[in-house]
């Protein structure tokens, strides 16, 4: 596997031909001199086995001030060699020899090296070798100079020397690009002997400048523009390409949409710009002029090294090396075609044939551009339907939940699946989605062979049978749903959906709901005379006997009165329903605001069914005179928002403590790795204290999360009640307006969402107030609310109150951009002017 390559006139030939030097981890050293297209064995000048794996090769003026010499880096040794032509065997061909001039044994395992005229010396080059543990060793040709440790070092990164500023550029494990001046490196120690420096006991140095790039560094290169006397430092990351100035300021950055492997900057023909060759692991070579892509070409390999060859015969050719050691010399462009095109025979054009061909092609185009119906139309949309048999009572035997000995109230519901198609459905997935505290013994089941000539089937704990009633085969399935009583029930309707694939191989879904009996959530109890929350409803019909519409509950009434019933939830909340004696009013009251929703919704449904059975010329009308319980609703919003801010605060503190914990760990790891024992300065105590704080914050966050989930449930229930009261309070709201209001003031409050309920509802209501509910054109110019976490709920509560005020005054909800009121006011202003 090849690791490193470099190029130059390594044999100091008079013709100045550049040679390519390649080293491998197997220790094989090769030197090439490409001359002609195609390549041959004569291009290989040297192929020699060295003492060990080759980690890097560099060339420079490493022996006095003479020509170029080759530096070969091994894990524990660096060797400087000369490459010379063997004149003794000139008659048999051209041969080259590699002779060692001097070498240095390394105290630490090497990683990489760089070469340059450190300290701005003239006509000389020195070596800098970076070890695996972060020590920079400097060699002034054949003598050792000094060694320095990089501060806060974890893993080695690329190393580059910038000659104009006499600076070494490298990268740290924290994604920083760091610069160290040679003068600072040379004077930053007070060690007593060279042996002490070699063992790494010297003082640690400080960085000259550093820049956070937020990316893992692949390679670092520098380019100096001699005409403008400026130097640019190029840093290639795994996802970005950075260009830095000499002081570390980012000149520009280019985000890459590929995984780069290597790059090289070179001079551009355009003044003030730099060209870059960037290769990726997918085998593509890109040519960038600063941040503009000017060329790209596909390679037949994945290069790990890339350079530009400047020989007189192969000037501007691209040199690439893959991970198997194969060397490529390529150029951008195409080979010229040597074939001469044959003369075209000129014939007279038959316009009639061309017209027919044109008409045929236009017809083909029209057929291809017809809209395609991806979902084929079905003749009968009701080929599959779901019917739920209403459950009127609880099961005799309850269900135990999560290894508990308590039997919870359970309801067994029968679901009828009817398919009128002659061909049976192979697979139907039936799913119920009960909301806590409701649970189902089996949430989802797969039914096979539904409809057609389906036979009796059995699948798991859910059984279903197929019957034929003339309108199509019907499969009957059963679900067991029970209430654990941990929270107040928000609704008695449980969503039910069936997914299947029809005969046209198109996915379909049918929705329905299971209406549970009132006994699963409430029990009859004695009425309470006083309550904190009271809702009064008015009708246009005489009051009825409440014991009659709640006959299955066996309600108790004081003194045998039929105008008062009461229900008790598993959480202990009592809800009382009262019927007025001398008016057509009803009052539902309780000490819990959220407990009113299910009872009021059930009461309205039972009241409408009762008068539908009786009949009459005048339809039943139910209204809510008000006032709308805004304060109770706002209290729930404030309580949930306070929990949300508390959870956010806990998680920010938890992130800070985790960051502090990792920082202390790194400090301790550095102390333990150092061979010279140093005091811990109570960092172990700090680590233990931080760990205990993390545990305490995690427990607090867990408790807040549970409380926030309960607050979400309460807000969902209260929002449903609030919307229902608004509909009764504003009878002019039709079904279309009701859908818009429910979509804006949504009851779906979920703390796990990225965008919170408060900012979503505030933005939706602001949109209504700016459009369909706007009074003037000035209100339509109000900037929409941004979806960021607010500091408080004052603006949200103000917008909700304003929404109710506009609806009470006859405002109409629509998806139009401008409201009727604003349009009328604008017309009046235009006519007046």
NULUM-665767 format. One record per residue (C-alpha): x, y, z; residue in three letters. Coordinates in steps of 0.1 Angstrom, whole numbers, plus 5000, padded with zeros to 4 digits. Layout:
<rs>
XYZALA;...
</rs>
This chain:
<rs>
500050005000UNK;501550334989UNK;501750615015UNK;503650915001UNK;504951064969UNK;506951364959UNK;508451514928UNK;511551714916UNK;514951704900UNK;516251464926UNK;519351354906UNK;520251724899UNK;520351654862UNK;521351934838UNK;518151904818UNK;516051974849UNK;513751674843UNK;511451614873UNK;511451264888UNK;508651114909UNK;509550944941UNK;507150684956UNK;507350504990UNK;505250225004UNK;504450065037UNK;506249755025UNK;509449965025UNK;509749974987UNK;511250294972UNK;510650364935UNK;511750664914UNK;510050734880UNK;510950964851UNK;507950964827UNK;508951054792UNK;506450934766UNK;502850834764UNK;501850484775UNK;504750434799UNK;507450164798UNK;509949984820UNK;512650244811UNK;510650504831UNK;511550324863UNK;514950464874UNK;515150304909UNK;513350024927UNK;514949944960UNK;513949774992UNK;514649995023UNK;515049895060UNK;511349935070UNK;507950095062UNK;508150435045UNK;505950695061UNK;506950985040UNK;509451115014UNK;510651465009UNK;513451634989UNK;515451944996UNK;518952095002UNK;519751875031UNK;523551845026UNK;525252175028UNK;524152425002UNK;524452184972UNK;521652024951UNK;518651824961UNK;518751524984UNK;516051274994UNK;514751235030UNK;513050905038UNK;510950875070UNK;510650535088UNK;508850485120UNK;512050505141UNK;514550655117UNK;514950925091UNK;517450875063UNK;518951135039UNK;520150995006UNK;521551104974UNK;520350974940UNK;523050964913UNK;523350814879UNK;525650514877UNK;528250604851UNK;529950264852UNK;527050084835UNK;526350354810UNK;526850114781UNK;524249874794UNK;521650144800UNK;520850424824UNK;520950304861UNK;520650504893UNK;521950434928UNK;520550554961UNK;523350624987UNK;522850715023UNK;524551035034UNK;523451045071UNK;520550925093UNK;518951005126UNK;517450755150UNK;514050875165UNK;513250835202UNK;509450825194UNK;507450665167UNK;507150905138UNK;503951015120UNK;504951265093UNK;507451525085UNK;507951855066UNK;511052025051UNK;512052395047UNK;514452675054UNK;513552705091UNK;514553035107UNK;514853195072UNK;518353045066UNK;519753085031UNK;520352795007UNK;519652525033UNK;516752305043UNK;516052155077UNK;513751865088UNK;510851875112UNK;509351535123UNK;506051495142UNK;505751185164UNK;502550995173UNK;502451155208UNK;502751515196UNK;506451595198UNK;508151805170UNK;511751715165UNK;513951955145UNK;517151845127UNK;519552095112UNK;520751865084UNK;523051615101UNK;522651745137UNK;519751735162UNK;518552085171UNK;515652055197UNK;512251905203UNK;508952045215UNK;505651905226UNK;502452045211UNK;499952165238UNK;496651975244UNK;497651705219UNK;495551395213UNK;496151255178UNK;498651385151UNK;497351585121UNK;498851705088UNK;502051925091UNK;502952205067UNK;505652465068UNK;504952825055UNK;508352985045UNK;507253355042UNK;506053365078UNK;508453095092UNK;505352915106UNK;504352555111UNK;500652475104UNK;498952165118UNK;495552055131UNK;494251935165UNK;491751675174UNK;489251945184UNK;489052055147UNK;491352365151UNK;493952475126UNK;496952585147UNK;500152785138UNK;503452785157UNK;506353015148UNK;509752865145UNK;511253135167UNK;508753055194UNK;509452685192UNK;513252745195UNK;513152965227UNK;510252805245UNK;512252565267UNK;514652585297UNK;515752225297UNK;519252145310UNK;520351885284UNK;519551745251UNK;518651405267UNK;516051575288UNK;514551725256UNK;514451395239UNK;512551235267UNK;509851505265UNK;510351695298UNK;510652035281UNK;508152325287UNK;505052315266UNK;504552595241UNK;501652825232UNK;500052855198UNK;500553165177UNK;497053155162UNK;494352905157UNK;491152885137UNK;488152665144UNK;486952495111UNK;484552245126UNK;485751965103UNK;488351685104UNK;491451785084UNK;492551565055UNK;495551775043UNK;497152125046UNK;499052305018UNK;500352655014UNK;500752864982UNK;502753184978UNK;501953434950UNK;505353584942UNK;503853864921UNK;501453984949UNK;503753864977UNK;500853694995UNK;500553345010UNK;497353145013UNK;496952845035UNK;494652585021UNK;492952335045UNK;491152035030UNK;488451895054UNK;486251595050UNK;483251815040UNK;484752165034UNK;487752345017UNK;489152645036UNK;491452915024UNK;493153105053UNK;495353415053UNK;498753425069UNK;497153535103UNK;494553255103UNK;491553465091UNK;489253275068UNK;489653405033UNK;486853195018UNK;485252855024UNK;483752604999UNK;481352325010UNK;482052004992UNK;479351754982UNK;481751464979UNK;484351285001UNK;487751434992UNK;490951224994UNK;493751464984UNK;494451804968UNK;497252034955UNK;497152414948UNK;499052554918UNK;499352884900UNK;496553024879UNK;496553224846UNK;494053464861UNK;495553734882UNK;494653724919UNK;493353364918UNK;494653014927UNK;493852694910UNK;493352374930UNK;493152004920UNK;490851814943UNK;490351434940UNK;487751224958UNK;487450854968UNK;484850814940UNK;487550854913UNK;486751214902UNK;489251494898UNK;487951854902UNK;489652174891UNK;488652474912UNK;489652844906UNK;489152974941UNK;485552874948UNK;484452824911UNK;484452484895UNK;486052514860UNK;486652144851UNK;485951794864UNK;487051464850UNK;486451094859UNK;489450884868UNK;489750504867UNK;491050494902UNK;490750654936UNK;493850864942UNK;495550924976UNK;498051164963UNK;497951424935UNK;500451664920UNK;501251864888UNK;504251764867UNK;506252054850UNK;508651864826UNK;509252034793UNK;507751734774UNK;504951674798UNK;504252014812UNK;500952054831UNK;500351684835UNK;498651554865UNK;500351284887UNK;498151064908UNK;498850764930UNK;496250514942UNK;496350304974UNK;497850004956UNK;500950184945UNK;500050234909UNK;501250564895UNK;499250754868UNK;500351054847UNK;497251204830UNK;496251524813UNK;492951704809UNK;491251694775UNK;490551444747UNK;492551264722UNK;492251404686UNK;490251194662UNK;492251054633UNK;489350944612UNK;488251164582UNK;484451194580UNK;483051074547UNK;481251324525UNK;477451324530UNK;475351234500UNK;473051524491UNK;469551414482UNK;466451604473UNK;464051654503UNK;460651494500UNK;458451744519UNK;455351524519UNK;457251244537UNK;458651494562UNK;455151634569UNK;453851284576UNK;456851204598UNK;456351534617UNK;452651454623UNK;453551104635UNK;456151244659UNK;453751504673UNK;451151234679UNK;453751034698UNK;454651334719UNK;451051404727UNK;450551044739UNK;453651054760UNK;452751384777UNK;449251284788UNK;448851314825UNK;449350974842UNK;446950874869UNK;449150714895UNK;446050614916UNK;443650434893UNK;439950524898UNK;437850264914UNK;434250214902UNK;432950154937UNK;434650344964UNK;432750154991UNK;434149804982UNK;435649785017UNK;434049935049UNK;434349915087UNK;431349895110UNK;431849905148UNK;429149755170UNK;428549985199UNK;429449855233UNK;426849935260UNK;428349775291UNK;431649655306UNK;432949305306UNK;432349095337UNK;436049015341UNK;438649295337UNK;442149285324UNK;445349305344UNK;447949555331UNK;451749515334UNK;451849235359UNK;449549415382UNK;446949235404UNK;444349505399UNK;441649425373UNK;440849735352UNK;437449805336UNK;437449645302UNK;435249665271UNK;435249405243UNK;434349565209UNK;433349385178UNK;434549535145UNK;432849425112UNK;434949435080UNK;432849415049UNK;434249365014UNK;431949374984UNK;434649284959UNK;434448934944UNK;438148894949UNK;439348864985UNK;441849095000UNK;445048905008UNK;446249135037UNK;444349385058UNK;446049545088UNK;443649665115UNK;445049915140UNK;443650085171UNK;445350385187UNK;444050425223UNK;445350725242UNK;446650705277UNK;445150595301UNK;443450355277UNK;445250045265UNK;444449765241UNK;445449405246UNK;446449405209UNK;447049725190UNK;447549585155UNK;446649265137UNK;447049135102UNK;443948965086UNK;444248745056UNK;441748655029UNK;439148915038UNK;436048915015UNK;435448704984UNK;435548334993UNK;437448385025UNK;437348105051UNK;437348115089UNK;440748235101UNK;442648275134UNK;445548505140UNK;447148535174UNK;444948645203UNK;442548825179UNK;440048605162UNK;437748685133UNK;435148495113UNK;433648545079UNK;429948555072UNK;427848635042UNK;424848865046UNK;424048915009UNK;425849255005UNK;429249095007UNK;431248875031UNK;431849025065UNK;434748945089UNK;434149015126UNK;437149105147UNK;437249175185UNK;439349415205UNK;439749445243UNK;440249795255UNK;440749875292UNK;441250195313UNK;444150205339UNK;442750525354UNK;446150695357UNK;444851015341UNK;441651175331UNK;440251035299UNK;440351305271UNK;437851125247UNK;435750815245UNK;436350775208UNK;439350545199UNK;440750585164UNK;440550275142UNK;442150235108UNK;442449955083UNK;445249945057UNK;445049725027UNK;445949694990UNK;443049674966UNK;442649474934UNK;444449744914UNK;447549704936UNK;447050054951UNK;447350114989UNK;444150215006UNK;443050305042UNK;439650315058UNK;439150515090UNK;436550485118UNK;436450515155UNK;435350295184UNK;432950475208UNK;433450335243UNK;430750335269UNK;430750595297UNK;431150325323UNK;434750265313UNK;435750615325UNK;433250715351UNK;431050575378UNK;427850715392UNK;428150895425UNK;426251145447UNK;426051505433UNK;428051785448UNK;426452125453UNK;429552345450UNK;432252345423UNK;435052565410UNK;434252545373UNK;430652575359UNK;429452555323UNK;425852655315UNK;424152545283UNK;420852675269UNK;418452495246UNK;415152565228UNK;413552245242UNK;412152165276UNK;414452005301UNK;414351625302UNK;414751355328UNK;418551315332UNK;418050965347UNK;416450855315UNK;419450945292UNK;421850795317UNK;419850485324UNK;422850245321UNK;424850435347UNK;422450375376UNK;422850725388UNK;421950845423UNK;419951165429UNK;419051335461UNK;415451295472UNK;414551105440UNK;414951415418UNK;415551345381UNK;417251675374UNK;420551605389UNK;423151325382UNK;426851305391UNK;429851105379UNK;433251025394UNK;436450955375UNK;439150715386UNK;441251015396UNK;438651125422UNK;437151425402UNK;433351455405UNK;431251605377UNK;427651705383UNK;425051765357UNK;422051985367UNK;418852055349UNK;416952385357UNK;413452365370UNK;411952675355UNK;414052735324UNK;415552545294UNK;419052535308UNK;421552275320UNK;424652325341UNK;427752095342UNK;430152165371UNK;433252025386UNK;436352115406UNK;438552005376UNK;438252205343UNK;439651925321UNK;437251665336UNK;434251855321UNK;435151765284UNK;434051405282UNK;430851455302UNK;429751765282UNK;430451595249UNK;428551285260UNK;425651505273UNK;425351685240UNK;425351365221UNK;422751195243UNK;420551515243UNK;420551525205UNK;419751145202UNK;416851185227UNK;415151465207UNK;415851285174UNK;413750995187UNK;410951225199UNK;410951425166UNK;409251765162UNK;408952045138UNK;411552265155UNK;415152125155UNK;417152115188UNK;419452415192UNK;422152415219UNK;424052735227UNK;426652845253UNK;425853205265UNK;429353255279UNK;431553385291UNK;434253155276UNK;436553025304UNK;439653195292UNK;441453225326UNK;441052855333UNK;442452775298UNK;445353025302UNK;446352875336UNK;446852535319UNK;448852705291UNK;451052885316UNK;451652565337UNK;452652365307UNK;454952635293UNK;456652675327UNK;457452295327UNK;458752325291UNK;461152615301UNK;462252415332UNK;462952105310UNK;464952325286UNK;466952475315UNK;467752135329UNK;468952015295UNK;471152315290UNK;472652265324UNK;473051895317UNK;474951975284UNK;477152225303UNK;477951965330UNK;478651695304UNK;481051925286UNK;482752005319UNK;482951635327UNK;484651565294UNK;487051855299UNK;488151725333UNK;488551375319UNK;490851505292UNK;492851695318UNK;493251385340UNK;494051175310UNK;496851415301UNK;498251415336UNK;498151025338UNK;499850995304UNK;502651225313UNK;505751035325UNK;506551305351UNK;504051285380UNK;502251615387UNK;499651705413UNK;496051665403UNK;494951995420UNK;491651835432UNK;490551755396UNK;489451405408UNK;487151575433UNK;485851805406UNK;485251505384UNK;483251325411UNK;481251635419UNK;480451695382UNK;479351335379UNK;476951365408UNK;475551685394UNK;474951505360UNK;472951235378UNK;470851485398UNK;470151685366UNK;469151375347UNK;466751265375UNK;465251615375UNK;464851615338UNK;463151275339UNK;460651395365UNK;460051715345UNK;459451515313UNK;456851295330UNK;455151605344UNK;455251765309UNK;453651465294UNK;450751495319UNK;450551865311UNK;450351775274UNK;447451545281UNK;445651805302UNK;446152075275UNK;444851845248UNK;441651775268UNK;441252145277UNK;441752255241UNK;439052015229UNK;436652145255UNK;437652505246UNK;436952445209UNK;433652285217UNK;432452575238UNK;433552825210UNK;431352635186UNK;428352655209UNK;429153025217UNK;429353125180UNK;426552935162UNK;427353105129UNK;430552895125UNK;429952635098UNK;431852315093UNK;434452465070UNK;435252745095UNK;435352495123UNK;437952295105UNK;440152605100UNK;439752695137UNK;440652345149UNK;443652335126UNK;444952665140UNK;444052615177UNK;445152255175UNK;444652025205UNK;447651815194UNK;450151925221UNK;453251715221UNK;456351815241UNK;458551575220UNK;458051785188UNK;460952015177UNK;458552315173UNK;456452375204UNK;452752405207UNK;452852765218UNK;454852905188UNK;452752695163UNK;449452815177UNK;450653175179UNK;451853175143UNK;448553015131UNK;446353265150UNK;448553555139UNK;447953445103UNK;444153455108UNK;444353795124UNK;446453925095UNK;444253785068UNK;440553685072UNK;440053855106UNK;441954175098UNK;439954495102UNK;442254725083UNK;444954695057UNK;447454815084UNK;446854485104UNK;447654285072UNK;451154435072UNK;452054295106UNK;455054065105UNK;454253695111UNK;455453535143UNK;458653335140UNK;458752975151UNK;461153015180UNK;460652945217UNK;459053255233UNK;460053405266UNK;456453405279UNK;452853335269UNK;451653695271UNK;451453745233UNK;449853405227UNK;447053465253UNK;446453815238UNK;446053665203UNK;443653395216UNK;441553655233UNK;441553875202UNK;440553585181UNK;437453515202UNK;436553885202UNK;436653895163UNK;434653575161UNK;432053705185UNK;431654015164UNK;430853815133UNK;434253745118UNK;434453475092UNK;437253225090UNK;438653155055UNK;441853085037UNK;441653395016UNK;444453645018UNK;442353945025UNK;439353965048UNK;435954105038UNK;436154375065UNK;439554495052UNK;438354485016UNK;435254685024UNK;437154945044UNK;439654975015UNK;436755024990UNK;435255295012UNK;438555475014UNK;438855454976UNK;435355584970UNK;435755874995UNK;438955984978UNK;
</rs>
